[in-house]
Amino acid sequence: MNLLDNRLDTCWSEGVAGSGKGEWVELVMKPGYEVYWIGIANGYLKNTDTFKNNHLIKFLQVELTYDGGKIDSKIIQLPKKPLTKFNNNNIWDVVDIIRDLGNPGNPGQDIEKIKLKILDVYPTAKDEDACISEVYVMGAPVEVK
């Protein structure tokens, strides 16, 4: 999956007609991990043309499904950033960090799935694809006491 390949010149695209509103992607986590934050490289960052010709995600719903079925959801507004020069060795200029997720009311409980749903986009005049170049998940093993 291009979302987790550690490359900014590939992307996940919702691939349907229209802006992509309502489309989603789900990450299935390895058992035994809690999540602290998620990083999103918003847009298709391959080059200037792919960046400016594809939609950026404006509002993203992040849904966490915990072991046992409990679900927490948060709506995030991602900023509309201009494309700056970057390379794969210095990605943090193009990554938006979504904090205050993880297990705020559920410390020590692992997360089974992360669902990212497009609620709105920053449209472009050319293509109608909403894209994410990369997702980074920061967490740690659940501590068993």
C-alpha positions as CSV (number, residue, x, y, z in Angstrom):
1,M,0.0,0.0,0.0
2,N,1.5,3.4,-1.0
3,L,0.4,5.0,2.3
4,L,3.0,3.0,4.2
5,D,6.0,2.7,1.8
6,N,8.0,5.5,3.3
7,R,8.1,7.3,0.0
8,L,6.7,10.7,-0.8
9,D,6.7,10.1,-4.6
10,T,3.8,7.6,-4.3
11,C,0.4,8.2,-2.8
12,W,-3.0,6.7,-1.8
13,S,-5.8,8.2,-4.0
14,E,-9.4,7.5,-3.3
15,G,-9.9,6.8,-7.0
16,V,-13.6,7.5,-7.4
17,A,-15.5,10.1,-9.5
18,G,-15.8,13.4,-7.7
19,S,-13.8,15.0,-4.9
20,G,-13.4,11.9,-2.7
21,K,-15.6,13.2,0.1
22,G,-16.8,10.2,2.2
23,E,-14.0,7.9,0.9
24,W,-11.8,6.2,3.5
25,V,-8.8,4.0,4.1
26,E,-8.3,1.7,7.1
27,L,-5.0,0.7,8.7
28,V,-5.1,-2.6,10.6
29,M,-2.6,-2.5,13.5
30,K,-0.4,-5.2,14.9
31,P,-1.8,-6.5,18.2
32,G,-0.4,-5.0,21.4
33,Y,0.3,-1.4,20.4
34,E,-1.1,1.9,21.6
35,V,-1.0,5.0,19.4
36,Y,0.3,8.4,20.5
37,W,0.1,10.4,17.2
38,I,-0.4,10.1,13.5
39,G,1.5,12.0,10.8
40,I,-0.1,12.8,7.5
41,A,1.8,13.8,4.3
42,N,-1.3,15.5,2.7
43,G,-1.4,15.6,-1.1
44,Y,0.5,13.9,-3.9
45,L,4.0,15.0,-3.2
46,K,5.8,13.4,-6.2
47,N,6.4,16.8,-7.9
48,T,5.0,20.3,-8.2
49,D,2.5,19.3,-10.9
50,T,1.1,16.3,-9.0
51,F,0.8,18.4,-5.8
52,K,-1.0,21.3,-7.4
53,N,-3.2,19.2,-9.7
54,N,-4.7,16.9,-7.0
55,H,-7.0,17.8,-4.1
56,L,-5.6,18.2,-0.6
57,I,-7.7,16.9,2.3
58,K,-9.2,19.8,4.4
59,F,-11.2,17.9,7.0
60,L,-10.3,14.3,8.0
61,Q,-12.1,12.1,10.4
62,V,-9.7,9.9,12.4
63,E,-11.5,6.9,13.9
64,L,-9.7,4.5,16.3
65,T,-11.1,1.1,17.1
66,Y,-9.8,-0.4,20.3
67,D,-9.3,-4.0,21.2
68,G,-12.8,-4.9,22.4
69,G,-14.6,-2.8,19.9
70,K,-14.7,0.7,21.5
71,I,-14.4,3.5,18.9
72,D,-13.1,7.0,19.4
73,S,-13.4,9.6,16.6
74,K,-11.9,13.0,16.0
75,I,-12.4,15.5,13.2
76,I,-9.2,17.3,12.1
77,Q,-8.7,20.3,9.9
78,L,-5.5,19.9,7.9
79,P,-3.8,23.2,6.8
80,K,-3.4,24.1,3.2
81,K,0.3,24.2,2.9
82,P,2.2,25.4,-0.2
83,L,4.6,22.8,-1.6
84,T,8.2,23.6,-0.6
85,K,11.4,21.9,-1.6
86,F,11.8,18.7,0.2
87,N,13.4,15.4,0.0
88,N,12.8,12.0,1.5
89,N,15.5,12.7,4.1
90,N,13.7,15.8,5.4
91,I,10.0,15.0,5.3
92,W,8.8,16.8,8.4
93,D,8.2,20.1,6.5
94,V,5.3,18.4,4.7
95,V,3.9,16.2,7.5
96,D,1.0,17.3,9.7
97,I,1.0,15.7,13.1
98,I,-2.3,14.8,14.6
99,R,-1.9,14.7,18.4
100,D,-4.3,14.0,21.2
101,L,-5.4,10.8,19.7
102,G,-3.9,7.6,21.0
103,N,-5.5,6.2,24.1
104,P,-6.5,9.3,26.2
105,G,-9.2,7.6,28.1
106,N,-7.9,4.1,27.5
107,P,-4.2,4.0,28.6
108,G,-2.8,0.5,28.1
109,Q,-5.4,-0.6,25.7
110,D,-4.2,-1.4,22.2
111,I,-5.7,-0.1,19.0
112,E,-6.8,-2.6,16.3
113,K,-7.7,-0.2,13.5
114,I,-7.2,3.4,12.3
115,K,-9.7,4.7,9.8
116,L,-9.1,7.9,7.9
117,K,-12.2,9.3,6.2
118,I,-12.2,12.3,3.9
119,L,-14.9,14.8,4.9
120,D,-13.8,17.8,2.8
121,V,-11.0,18.9,0.4
122,Y,-9.2,21.9,-0.9
123,P,-10.2,21.5,-4.5
124,T,-8.0,22.0,-7.6
125,A,-9.1,23.0,-11.1
126,K,-7.5,19.9,-12.8
127,D,-7.8,16.5,-11.2
128,E,-10.5,15.4,-8.8
129,D,-8.4,12.9,-6.7
130,A,-7.8,13.5,-3.0
131,C,-4.4,12.1,-2.1
132,I,-2.3,11.2,0.9
133,S,1.4,10.5,0.2
134,E,2.3,8.9,3.5
135,V,1.0,8.1,6.9
136,Y,3.2,7.7,10.0
137,V,1.9,6.1,13.2
138,M,3.8,6.7,16.4
139,G,3.1,4.4,19.3
140,A,4.6,1.8,21.6
141,P,3.8,-1.7,22.9
142,V,1.0,-1.8,25.5
143,E,2.6,-2.2,28.9
144,V,1.1,-5.1,30.8
145,K,1.1,-4.8,34.6
